[in-house]
Amino acid sequence: MPLRLIEILGNVINFGTMKYKITKDYELLLMMAFRYALGRRTYVVSYIVDELLANWHNFSAERREQLKREIREHKKLFGNLGHDMDEQQWNKILKA
């Protein structure tokens, strides 16, 4: 994964191969992005899934289960998770 830097409220977080602790603000931002992307047919799905999985170790067990539950509920309610390629991405979360 390419090295990326993002600034969140003055805190620089280094994205790469190292593990790091995310801020509550960044976790909230990821959750908002997750809910925006879920079910949409857009390139951003793969980016959001990659970010969620990169931060999986930072989420509580409850948060991880919440993400999985919302994906399953969306599929049950709407019958799909977007295009086939989007569904493949969301399935990575379900298998995590």
Secondary structure, DSSP 4 states (H G I P E B T S, - for coil): ---EEEEETTEEEEESSS--PPPHHHHHHHHHHHHHHTT--STHHHHHHHHHHHTGGGS-HHHHHHHHHHHHHHHHHHS-SSSHHHHHHHHHHHH-
